[in-house]
Amino acid sequence: MNNVIDSTIEFVKEKLEGAEAGHDWFHIERVWKLSKKIAETENCNLDVVELSALLHDIADPKFHEGDETLALKISRGLLENLKVDEKVIQQVLFVIQNISFKNRREVPENLPIELKIVQDADRIDAIGAIGIARTFNFGGFKNNLMYHPDIEPKLNMSKEEYKKSNGTTINHFYEKLLLLKDLMNTNEGKKIAEERHQFMLNFLNQFYKEWNVD
């Protein structure tokens, strides 16, 4: 399976060359490493975890006109070409299809541990110092306002509302990032998320202090 992992890494690096910096190869690499770290504390299929982590953002719908099937097609094509067992392919595709924050209300119950691990790793990369950097990078990519005192966060958005949202970058903390700590699945994920969550709260306090100059 090492050759499959190596080939997948090369495929993802090539496919994501030039991608938006919050969803590029380095994001994938961080999620992959975090997934392996969390997997050490769980009874799981490591092959499924690694392949899912490497392929989870191979075609993020927000960069492909909302197409939620493209990543599944690309991933299946690659894994079939690499002669990966069909059962493993189906498990990987299930993770890719159900990992997203915006799809959290649509996923089935009793999720497999492999999905829980990769989901935790992906969400951990969305918080803390890296999460702050990614959020402001994407806000700039979309030309969103950093902050506007009169624009309130939109809480409990539906999937469609979330996909269309062009709110401020600071509001995104309240609409998503600060919610992630309590959505962690694994004990290791919860432990890592706690520190990063506190870092974001400290950042927001400092941000408001600097914004509201007397």
BELBEL-V413940 format. One record per pair of residues at least 12 apart in sequence whose C-alpha atoms are under 8 Angstrom apart, sorted by sequence separation. I is the first residue (numbers start at 0). J is the second residue. If there is no record, write none. Layout:
BEGIN
I_J / I_J
END
This chain:
BEGIN
12_24 / 58_70 / 180_192 / 11_24 / 35_48 / 57_70 / 75_88 / 180_193 / 34_48 / 35_49 / 56_70 / 152_166 / 34_49 / 55_70 / 58_73 / 54_70 / 57_73 / 98_114 / 150_166 / 180_196 / 57_74 / 75_92 / 97_114 / 150_167 / 153_170 / 31_49 / 34_52 / 74_92 / 152_170 / 94_113 / 98_117 / 99_118 / 151_170 / 152_171 / 154_173 / 155_174 / 177_196 / 54_74 / 94_114 / 98_118 / 147_167 / 154_174 / 31_52 / 71_92 / 93_114 / 146_167 / 152_173 / 153_174 / 30_52 / 31_53 / 143_165 / 144_166 / 145_167 / 146_168 / 152_174 / 177_199 / 30_53 / 94_117 / 143_166 / 144_167 / 145_168 / 146_169 / 71_95 / 141_165 / 143_167 / 144_168 / 145_169 / 146_170 / 27_52 / 28_53 / 70_95 / 71_96 / 143_168 / 27_53 / 27_54 / 27_55 / 27_56 / 67_96 / 138_167 / 138_168 / 135_168 / 22_56 / 134_168 / 134_171 / 55_94 / 56_95 / 47_87 / 51_91 / 55_95 / 46_87 / 50_91 / 51_92 / 54_95 / 11_53 / 15_57 / 7_50 / 11_54 / 14_57 / 47_90 / 48_91 / 51_94 / 55_98 / 47_91 / 51_95 / 4_49 / 8_53 / 0_46 / 4_50 / 7_53 / 11_57 / 130_176 / 7_54 / 126_176 / 125_176 / 126_177 / 126_179 / 101_157 / 102_158 / 123_179 / 101_158 / 122_179 / 101_161 / 101_162 / 119_183 / 48_113 / 52_117 / 119_184 / 123_188 / 127_192 / 47_113 / 48_114 / 51_117 / 119_185 / 126_192 / 127_194 / 128_195 / 45_113 / 48_116 / 116_184 / 120_188 / 123_191 / 127_195 / 131_199 / 43_112 / 44_113 / 48_117 / 115_184 / 116_185 / 119_188 / 123_192 / 126_195 / 127_196 / 7_77 / 42_112 / 43_113 / 115_185 / 126_196 / 127_197 / 128_198 / 41_112 / 127_198 / 128_199 / 116_188 / 123_195 / 127_199 / 126_199 / 3_81 / 38_116 / 37_116 / 3_83 / 34_116 / 34_117 / 37_120 / 34_119 / 31_117 / 34_120 / 30_117 / 33_120 / 31_120 / 30_120 / 30_121 / 30_124 / 29_124 / 26_124 / 61_162 / 21_133 / 20_133 / 21_134 / 21_136 / 20_136 / 21_137 / 20_137 / 19_137 / 19_140 / 40_187 / 37_185 / 37_187 / 37_188
END
